[in-house]
Amino acid sequence: MKNINKFILGLMGICALTLGSCTDDVPSDNLGKSPAVEGEGVFFPKSMKTSYSLTDEDPDATATSGVIKLPIQRTTGDAAVTIELKAEMDAATASVFTVPGTVQFAEGKDTASVKIAYTNAVRGTKYTLKLSFVDGTEYANSAQTIVAEYPPQEVWEVVTEKAVYIDQIFSMFGVSDVMFTDITVEKLKDKNKYRFLSVYDNYYFTGIGLPGVLPDDFELPYIILDGESYSKPAEGEETVAPENALWQIPRTYLGFSLSSTLDFKYAPEFLTFGSLAYNLSSSGKPLTEDDYALGSFNKKKQMFDLGVCFHQLTDVSFQPVEGFQLWLDKSKMEVVYDRDYAPWTLVEDARGTYVSGLLKDEFIVDMEQGTSAEGEDPIFHLVSVYEEGTNITFFYNKKTNTVRVPKKQKTGLSSYGNDVYMDAKKASYDSETKIYTFEVEFYLIDNETGKKSAILATTTEKFRAGYTGIAMDDLQTGKSITDYRGNWVAPFLNPKDGSTAQALVTVRPVEGENAVAIKGLSALEPAEYDDTVFADYDPQSGLLMLGAQDVTGAQGYDMILSMYDVNNPGSFELESYLIGGLTVDGILAFVNAPNNEIPINSVRYLALSDGAPIGWWNSYVPYAMEWSAYTSGKSTALMMSSKPALSPIGKATPKVAKDLRMTPIPVEAVKVERKLFHPTVVSNFY
């Protein structure tokens, strides 16, 4: 389970929230203007409860007495006035309820209340009162029907003992999607009310790094889902089906208080949790489901979505939190890999390079291992691949060397505001190179049917585990120019078809100059083309610098050595350059210079006609620019049969914004900046 982190202020972009009160805005017509009203224009606020459950101090009492207090408002007038109130009710209701014939507004006040007394209300009986003001307004509820009931003694029936609760109460502190299983859920007989015991106990607290503050004798409260109080039956109906009800969580005192600085205390009388709607107010106006969603019930999934709730912090008030779920049937749950296979632990030495054919880029990502079920293949995910916080999941069976990628995974990318999903049509792992290869289809889905609606691109995505490439800091300084002399085995790549091979590259110091001559970078037959280029040697640092330059022409064409990006085959770059040097392992590597405005990772020979580029001269390019020393007698697959031939330069891929603006024609997108931090590790995967 994740540890809790200090709260970052700035989450609340809404008005200050306070405990709910009973005032409404002045009603307006459909043009948003306050209407002219004859008289006072008295009305019931739209946020007022219309269903009341009567109670008694004696839980065994068969009848009860008390007072219902209804809020009222007026549209106009400042004088103290008395307003006539009419009530319609049957004889049984009239024998129990006493409704005043008038109500008073004090001078200067636009709010008042109606006190309705009841005497000897009988258990299990519903009482209906139709109230109306003579001096009302057509733009608000000047007439209202009130239903009151002294309910039968509560009988809670167990619905399931295997429910699953998904908690988000500490999500603002980095602890989210916490799953609790084997939850007992009860339903109030004949009512749309459910309840379950609070999961917020010392075991949970200590598991996320908080102290266990609840006393041993503390009785955990029930969390109640109330589908009665704010649900109105359709016309002609007496009850509301659960899937049509609005589910509210009343104010709940969980027994603790927490501040943004993690000051965590036992506080049995501190209001911790509940729905925002009908519990709180903003700017003096009670919040309703129009402001913050109440809960809902999905009959097909047998799942409650608790809507927008609050977690009150002691120093920054009420914080909106959502994403809470209560699943009555675990078998109907949708798999959420990051949640359902937690905890996830960093695979040591697996941080590697992700090469994206979609983004035409490569970047470093981490790999984490999840907690698989017994008998299930080990599960892994690549962390924040295309977008921060969105991971790509796969199963890998080391024994059979098979890779399985779950379908319909979100990528974190979007196209015209629509989420982009991915399926891997093929997936494999090469244990020698430690490269995972995924043939990925990127697509959109129809929000109504949930089915694939448009294929955007099919590309090859690769992850080389344990390899993050050679960086500038890996190059040794202080080397002499003669240290670079020798024959080197260089890897080559065909950007068009992705094929690879090796060839020899020779490096020789240029006599009398601070430079070295390099041959073999074109992978062409020396008899066909002299591809010699020169790299400057810096005596102070002992490093090499290889930049764009004129080279030997051929077949009537002028030639230049262009800097090149294998992830963007249509590009050529004349201003950037590569820095070369030796690593402690004796690898001669060339890396992108830190001050390049456009990053590069290779070189390529470019043919010119009348000074204008007309095509590439070589099919294979050196990549990665990391060469090992050639050992005499060692077999090397050379490509000296490769022939020079012009090939189109192609179109450089522009970098675009986060929304890919993808169409059924494949497009490319820019990489998103990532932040990687994973404090836990497990043993080596390999």
N, C-alpha and C positions, 0 to 999 in steps of 0.2 A: 504494500500500500504506500502511496506517495506521502511524503512528509508535508506538513502544512508550512506555507511561506507567508511572510508578512504581507499585509494588504497594501496594494498600491492605490493611493487616493486618486480620485478622478473618475471612478466608475459611474457615478450618478450624474446623468445628464437630464434630470427631471427636477420638478419643483420639490421643495422640502416636504417630506411626508410627516404627517402627525396622526394620532389616533382619530378615528372617524367621528364626524359630527353629522348633524342632520340639517344641512342647508343646501339649497339649490341655487343655480343662477336664475335671474329673472327670466321667465319664459319669453320666447320671441316667435314671430311669425316665420313663414317659410322664406322670407327675404332677410331674415336675421335681425329684424327691427322689433323693438318692444311695441306691442300693439296698444292702441288706445282702449282703455277699459273704463266702463261706467262703474263707479263705486270702487271697491277695494281690490277686486280680482283675486280672491283667496283660492289657494290650491294646495294639494298635497305634493310634496317633493317626489320626483320620480325615483329617487334612491330609497324611498321609505319601504320598509318591509310591509308586505300585504298578507303574510302568513305568520301566525304567532302560535308558539307552543307554550301553553300555560304550565306553571310548575307549582310545587308546594314543598314547604320545608320537611313535611312528613312524607317520606317516599311511599308509605303504604296508605296514604289518605285516598279515599274514594271520591272526594270532591274538594274543590279548592276555590279560594277567593283572592282578589287582588285588583290591580289597576293596569291597564294598557295605556301607554302614553304615546300619542301620535304627533309628529311634528307637522306644522302647517306654515305657510308663507302667504304674503300678499304682494301684489304687483305694484300697487300705488297707495298713496296716502301715508301721512305721518301722525295723524291725530289718534288719540285713544278711541277705539270703536268697539262695539259689540256686534258680532256677526252671527246670523242665524245658521244653524246646522240641522239638516234633516237626516233622519235615520229610518231605513226600511229593514225590518227583520220579522221572522215568523214568531209565533207565540212562544215556542220553546226558548228561542234566543232572547226574546224580550223579558222572559222570566228570570234570566240570569244576568243580562247586560243592561247597564244604565248609561245612556248616552246623553250628555248635556244638550239642551236645545240651542245654546249659544256658546260662543267662545270670544275671548277678549284679546285685542291687540293693545299693548301699552303704547303710550305716546312715543313717537320716534322709532318704534321697533317694526321691522317687517317680518319677524318670526314670532311664533307662539306655539302652543301645544294644546291638544285635546286629551283630556283624561277620561277614559272609559272604564268604569268600575264593573267588576263581575263578582257574583256571589253564588257559591255552590255549583260551580261548573262541574259537570259529571265526566268521569273518565270515559275516554273512547268516543266522546261526542264532538262533532264539528259544529261550530256556530258561525253563521254567515251574516255580516252586517254590511248594508249598502249605505254609504255616507255621501252627502253632497252639500255644497255651500250654495245658498241662494245668491250670494254676491260673489260669483265665481268668474272664471275666464275660459274662453273656448280654446286657448292656446296651451293649457296645462291640465293636470288632473284635478279638476274641481269636484269630481265625483270619483269615489274609490270604493271597491269592494274589499272588505277585510274578512279573513277566515281565521278563526281561533279554535284551538283544540286543546283540551286537557288529555294528553295522549294516554293510552293504556300503559300499564306498567311495562317498562322496556324489556323486551325479550330479544337478546342478541343471539343469533344463530351462526355457528361456524360455517363459513363458505368454503374455506380451504386452509390447510396448514402448510401448503407448499407454494405460497405466493412469493414473488420476487419484487423487491423494492430497489429502485435506482435512485440514489441520493445525490443531491447537488448542494447541500446547505453550506459546505465549505469551498465551493467552486471558485469563489473570488480569491481564495488563498492558494489556488493551484491543486486542490483535491476535488476531483469531479468523477462522475460516473461510478460511484462506489456501489457495488451490488451486494444486497443482502438476500439470502435465500431462506427458505423454510419459515416464511412469515405467516403467522396465523391472522386471517382476516375474518371479521364477523360482520354480519348484516343485521340491522334492526328489522325485526319482523314486520312485514307489510309496509315498510318505508324505504325510501331511497336514501339510506344512510349506512355507511360502512365505517369500520374503525379497525385500527391495528395498533399494537403497543409501540411506543417510541423506540427507535433503534439507537438513539443517542445515549450510549452508556459508556462506562469507563473503558471497556474493551475497545470500543471504536476510537475513543479519544487518544488512548495511549498508542494505538496502532498508527495514528497519523502525527505523533509527536507532541500531543498535548497532554497535560497532566490529568489523572483521573480524579476529578473534583467532586463527584457525586458520593454522598454518604452511602454506607452499606444498606441502610434501611430506606433509602429513597425509592419511592414507588414511581416507576416510569409512567408518564401520562399516555393516554390514548391520542393518536392523531385521527381526527374524524373527517370523513368526506361527506359533506352535507349536500345532498341533491334535492332537498325539499324546500328550503327557505327561499331560494331565488329562482326557482323553476316555475313557470306558469303553464298549466295545461293548455293544449290547443282548444279552440272553441268547440264546445260540445263534449269535451273530455274531462274526466275528474282526476285522472292521474297522468304522470309524465313517465314515459319509458326511459330507462337509465341512459340510453344512447342519445336521448334528446334533452336530458337534464343539464342544468348548470351546477357544477360541483364546487362548493366553497369549503375551504378549511377554516374553521373558526380560530380565533386567537388561541394560541397554544403556548403554554409555559413549560419549556423543556427542562428547566432546572439549572441552566447555566447561562452565563453572560460572557461575551467575547468582545474585545476591542480590535481595532485595526492593527494594533501593535502586539497582538496575541496575549493581552492580559485576560486570562481565562479563569473564571471563578464560579463557585457554586452560588446560584441565585434563583431560588425556587419561585420567587414572585416577579421575576423579570420576564416580560413578554418577548419571546424569542422568534416565533414562527407563525405563519398563517397565510391565507390568501391576501393579496393587496386589495382586491375589490371587496367592498363592504366591511372592511376592517379599518382602513386608513383614509385620511383625507389629504388633499393637496391644495394649498392656497385657500383653505376654508371650505373646499368643495369635496364631498364624499366621493371616493373612487368607486366606479362601477365596472361591469364587464366591458363597457365601451372604452374604458381607459386601460385596463389590464385584464387579460383573459382569465376567466374562471376555468376550472377543470372540466374535462370531457371524458366520456367513456366510449371506447371503441368496442362494439359488440363482437365483431369478427375476431379481433385480436384478444378480447377479454383483458383490456388494458385501460387503466386510468392514466390520463395525462393530467397532472395536478395544476396545470396552468402557471400563471406568474405568481410566485409567492414572495414573501419577504423574510429576510434574516436581519433582525435588529442588532446592530453593533452599538456598544455603549458610547462610542465617541463620534460616530458618523451616521447615527440614526438608522433608518430602515433601508436596506439594500434589496432591490429586486433580484430574484433568482428564479430561474426556470429550468426545465429539463427533468423534473421529478416524474417518475413513473411507478405505477403499481400494477404488476402483471398477475392476474389471478390464475393463469394457466401458463406455466413455464414453457410448455411445448410449443406455444404460439409465439414465443419471443423471437424477434429478429436478431440475428447474430451481429454483434458489434465487437469486432476482433480486439480492438484496443482495450475494451472494457472486460469482455468475457474471458480473455486469456491472460488477464493480469494476475500477478505482477510480471512486468517486463524487466529484464536485466540486460545490460550492455554486454555484447559479446566481445571479449578482449581481443585486440589485434585484428578485428574485422572491419574497422573503419576503412572505407575504400572509396574508389572513384566510380561515380555513376556517369555513364556516357549516354546522353539522351538524343535519340534520332528525332524526337518531336521538337525539343527545344533547341536543337543544333548547338549543344553546349555540354560541358562536363563539369562536375562539381563533387565535392567530398560529402559523403553521408555516413551515418553510423548504422549499424545493424544491431537489433535487440532480439532476444529470444523470449517468447512468452511461455505460459504454463499450459501445456497440452493436457488433454484428458488421457486417462490410461488407455493404452492401445492405439492412440492417435499419433500420426507423424509429428515430429517436432515442428513448432510454428515459429516463424521469424517475421520481423518487418523491417523495412528500410525507413529510416526516420526522416520526416519532413523532406520528401524527395522533390516534389514540384511546388509545394507550398508549405510554409511553416505550420506544424501541427497536424498535417495530413500524412499518414504513413501508408506504405504499400506493403501488404501482407502476403506471405507465401508459406507453404509447407515444404519441408525438405527431408527426404528419407535418405540418410547417408548409406545405409546398407544396400539399397537398390539404386542409389544415385538418381532419384526422380524428384522433380520439382512440380508442385501443384499450386496454382495461383487461384484463389477464390474469385468468382465473377462479380461483376457489378460493384467494383470498388471506386469510391470517389477519389479524384486526383487532387482536388483543391483548386484546379483550374476552372475557368469558365469561358463560355462563348456567348457573346451578346447577353450576358447576365444569367445564362443557363449553366448548371453544373455539368462538368465533363466527367464521364465515367470511363473505366478501362476494363477490358478483359485481356488475358494473355492467351492467344491462340496456340502458342507453343512456349515451352519453358524448359531450360536445360542448365546443367552445371558441369563445368570442366574442372575436375579436381586438380589437374596439373597447373593450369593457369589461374585457378580460383575465380573463374569468370562465370557469373550467372547471365544467361542470355534470355531475354523475353521478347517474343514477337507480339506486340501489343496493338490492340484495336481500341481507339479512342472514339467515344460516341456520346450522344445525348439520349435521354429517355423522355417518354411522354409522361407528364405529371399525373395524368388521370389513369392511364392504364399501367404505368410502371414498366412499360416495354420499350425496347430500343427503338428510337425514332429516326436517328440520322447518324451515319458513320462519318466521322470527321477526318480520321487519318489512321493508317496502319504503319507502324514504324518498329525498328529494332532498338530496344533499350538494353543496356548492359551494365552490370555492376561487377567490378573487380575487387573482391574482398581482400582486405589487408594491404591494398596498394593505394597510396595517396600521391604518388609521383615524387619526383625530385624537385625541390624548391631551391631558391637562391641561397638560402642559408646552408644548404647541403653541399655547396661547392666550396672546395678548399682554396684558400688564398695562399699566396707566396710560392706558387708553383713556377718553375722555370719553363721557358718556351720549349725546351727539349723534352719535357715530361709529356708533351702532347704527341710527340712523334710516334708513329706506329700504324698498324693495320687494325681496323676496328670492325666488329660485326654489328651491323645496324638493322633494326626492323623497318620494314616498308609496308605501306598501306595503299591500296587502290581505292581512292575516295568514291569511285563510281559504283563498284560492286562489293566493296568491303573485304576483298581478298587480301591476304598478307603473305609476306615472304621475307627473306633476309638477303643482304648483299654486303660486300666488303667496301669500306670507306677508308681511304688512306689520308693521313695527315702528315705533312712535312713542313718544318720551319723554312721560311724564305731567307736565304742567305743575305746578311747585312740589313735586314729589316725586322721590325717588330710585327711580324705577321706570319701566319701559317697558310699553306696551300692545302685545300681539301678537294679530293676527287672521289666521285662515286655517288654524289647526292641525287643524281638523276636516275640511277639504276639502269642506265642505258649502256650498250656495248661501247667500250672506249674507241673501237674502230669506227663506230657510227657517229660519235659525238664526244668532243672534249668538254667535259662539264666542270672544269676546274674553277673553284671560287676561292676567295681569300677572306680570312678572319683576322682582325687586328688583335694583337697581343698587348696587354697593359702590364708593363714591367712592375708597376707599383702594387697592383693587386694580384698579379699572376693569373688573371682571367682573360678569356677570349671574347670578342664581340663580332657577331656575324650579322651583317645587314644587307639590304637590297643593293645590287650592283650590276653593272654591265658585265656580260659574260660572252663567250665565243658565239658568234652567229652561225647559222646553218641554213643551207638551201635557199639562200637569198634573204633570209629573215634576220633581223637583229634580235638579240636575246637579252633578257635581264633575269637575274635571280630575284624572285619576289618572295616577300614574307607571306606566310600562308596559315590559314586556320582550317584544319581538316573537318571541323564541325560546321563549316560554312563554305562549301566547295566553290561557290561562285565568287569568293572574295580574293582580292590581291591587295597587298599593303606594302608601300614603299618607305614609310616613315618609321615603322616599328623595327625592332631588332632583337636578337637573341643573345643571351650571355652564356658563355661556355666555360666549363671547368670540370675538374675531377672530384669525385666523391671519395670518401674514405675506403669504399669498396673497389676503387679503381675504375669506376664507370665514368666515361666521358659523356657529359650531359649538356644540352643546350636548353635554357629555360627562358620564358618570357621576361623581358626586361621590366623592372617594376614601374618605370615611368612611361611605358607604352600607353597611348590613349586607346589603341585597339589591340587587344591581346592576340598573340599568335602562338603556334605550337609546331610549325614545320616551315619548309621552304618548297618552292616549286619554280620550274623554268617556264618563262612566259615569252612567247614569240611576238614580235612587233613588226608592223608594216607601215612605213612612213610615220613612225613614232607612235602609232596606235596599237594597242594590244589586240591580237586576233585569235589567240588560242594557247592552250597549254601544250608544252613540248613533250613532257614525260607523263606517263600514266600512273606510275608509283611515286609516292613521296615518302621521305624519311619520317617515320612516326612509330613509337614515341622517339624523341630525340635523345635517346639514352643508349649508348654503345658500349659493348664489352670488348676487351682486348682479344684480338684474334690469336689463337694458339695454333702453331704449325701442326698440320696433320689432322686437325679437327674438321669434321665434315660440316660444311656450311651450304645450305641450299641457296645458290646464287641465281640472279635473274639476268645474267648478261645476255640472254637471248632477247630481252626486251628491245623493241625497235622504237625509234622516235616517230611520232605522228601527231599532227595537230588534233586537239580535241576542244570542243567549245568551252569557253570560260564559264558559261552559266551565269545565272543571276544571283547576286549577293542577297542574302536573307536579311531584311531589315529587322531590327529589334522593335518589339511592340510592347504595349502595356499589358498589365496582368490579365485583363479580359482578352482572350486570344482572338476574338472576332472570327472564330473558326467557321468554315463552310464545309460542304461535302468535299471540297478540294483541300488536301492537306496543307496546313500552314505551319509556321514556326512561331516560337514565342521566346521571350527573354526569361532567363533564369531569375528566380526570386531569391533575394538575400536570405540566408539562413543563420540561425543561432543554434549551436549544438552544445548541450550540456547534459551529461548523464553521469551521475555520481557513483552508480553501482556497476560492478563487472562480474562476469562469471568466467569459468576456466576457458582456455582456448577452444574454439570450435573445431579447429583443424587438427 
